[in-house]
């Protein structure tokens, strides 16, 4: 585009120079015509001068045009270099843009693949998060129940301590001390949720190998098992030792140590006496040990502090020393076992009823199937009868010429429908089977084995009874 401008400028300069030459020639002719006689030398000189002036002007114009052309060429070259640089930059930017676009596409593809691969992980994490939340909820609930049990235990211990402090003066009497121990034992058992004459018996008479015995309590366990509990405990030496004030003199401290040693010896003597009674021999099914209930925690702790081997020796003689806290835990375990026993009995009853219902539904289904087959046989016989009547009897009757057409029997109607199957009854049988599987799962959770052999015997007996009923009905 710049080269065209240069050519236009050169053309314009040529036109100007041509016009100037023409003007000078016209002027020369005008001068020649106005002058009658002019010297040829003068004319030649004028002509040469005019030509020189024109040439000088042309040279000046040419120089100017050349300068402009050089400047324009330089500008064009600079523009060409800039254009080349711009094209190079454009190509570089375009290539960079293409690289970035390809990188973005690869990144998007990689991200899409990663998201697709992480979809199962995300689903698993969501499921795991839900399970963690459920476990956390269960943990909080269990923690709440445990805290409630601990509070109940603490309350029971506080009540026991307050009762011990309040009745300390009255416990010096043996009769009062025995009644207090029995009262503590009964209140602790009832607080654990056990019922008198159902889960335990007070002052029950038994016949042991050592003679007629009467333990303070007989604790009933599931399965017909029993454990004897004794609530008597020596207390005088401990009360005297605790009556010594603090701070005490050296003599009083010695007296306290002597009394505590005597207390430990009396507790050991009490353990030996209980072991000789052998309460478990008078019970039908017993784990062969006796629980010696100590109604005060410090009372047992003081004896064990003075005689550390007392607990192991008592175990060796089948005597279990139990404080209120430990015995309450045992009682709660017994109560929970009774609850599980009741649930197991209910589950067994449901299982028996479900099995019996399933068997009876099966028998009913067999009867219904026999009835269906009988109906199908009846329909088949009727259709044969109708075919014989239509094809043979009525065809022969129509051949009688004098037969009244109005009295001719019509063609019998065939029975095309078949009796419907009792699908709902079969579905009910399947539902009973599904419930049976659920009951099996419930029994499995309670940890009770299903008595397959007993049930199989019942099945045989029921089946035999049903067969005998069918024979009588036939």
C-alpha positions, 0 to 999 in steps of 0.5 A: 500500500505504501509503494502505491503511494510512492508511485502516485507521488512520482506521477504527480511530480511528473505531471507538475514538471510537464506542466511547467515545461509547457508553460515555459514553452508557451511563454517563449512563443509568446515572447517570440510573437511579441518581439519582432526581431530577437537575437537567436543567441539570446533565445538560445541562452534563454532557452538553455537557462529555462532548460537549466532551471527546469532541470534544476527544479526537476533534480530538486524534485527528483532528490526530494522524491528520492528522499521521500522514497528512501524514507518511505522504503525505510518506513516500509522496511520497518513496517515489514519488520514489525509485521514479521515480528507481529506475525511471529508474536501472533504465531507464538501466542497462537501456539501458546494458546493451542498448548494451553487449550490442549493442556486444559482439555487434558486437565479436564479429561484427567479431572473427569477420569479422577472424578469417575474413579473417585465416585465409588470412593466418595460413595464409600466415604459417604457410607462410612461417614453415615456409619461413623455418625451412627456409631457415634450416636450409639456411643453417646447413647451407651455412654448415657446409659453407662453414666446413668448406671454409674450414677445409680451405683454411686447413689447406692454406694452413698446410701450404703455409706450414709446408712453405715454411719447412721447405724454405726452405734446400733450395730454393736448389737448382734440382732440389730446387726443381723437385721441391718445386713439382711435389710441392706441385702434386700434393698440392694437386690430390689434396686437391681430389679429382682423380685421377691419369691420370683428371682430370690427367696429370703430365709429359705430352709434347705437340707444340706449335707451338714444338716438343715440350713437357712441362708439369708437369701437364695438367689435364683438363676435362669435354668433352675440354678441357685446361689446361697447368700449370707449377710452376717458379718462380724462388726464389733472390732471394726466399730471399736477401731473406728471409734478411736478419734483422729488424730490419735496418740501412739497408744490409741494407734496401737489399739486401732491396729490391734482391733483391725487385726482382730477384725480381719481374724473374725472375718476369716473365722466367718469365712471358715464357718460359711465354708463348713455349712456348704449351702450349695449341697442343699440346692438342686443346681448350684455353682457350688459357692456361697456369696458372703455379703459384706454390707459396708465397703470400708468393712471389707477393705479394712479386713483385706488391708490387714489380711491380703490373702483373705480373698484368695483363701475364701475363693479356695473355700468356695466363699465369694466376699462381695461388697455392695458395689460388686454384689450390685453388679452381680445382681444387675447381671442376673437381672439382665440374664432373666430379661434375656431368658424371657426374650428367649422364651418369647422368641422360642414361642414365636418360633414354635407358633410360626413353625406350626402355622407353616406346617398347617398352611402346607397341609391346607395347601396340599388339601387345596391342590387335591381339591383342584385336581378333583375339580379338574377331573370332574370338569374333564368327565363332564366335558367327555359326557357333553361330547358324547351327548352332542356327537352320538345321542343328539345326532341319533335323536335328530334322525327321527322324522316325527320328533318335535323340534321344540322338545329336542334337547339343546347342545350341552355347554362345555366347561372351558375354564379350569380351577384357579390356583391358590396363589395367595395361599402359596404366598402366605406360606412363603411369608411364613417361611420368611418370618421363620428366617427372621425368628431364626435370626432373632434366636441367633442374636440372643445366643440360643441354639434352635432345638432342631431335634425336638421340633423334628419330633413334633413335626413327625407327631403333627404329621402323623396326627394329620394323617390319622385325621385324614384317614378318619375323614376318608 
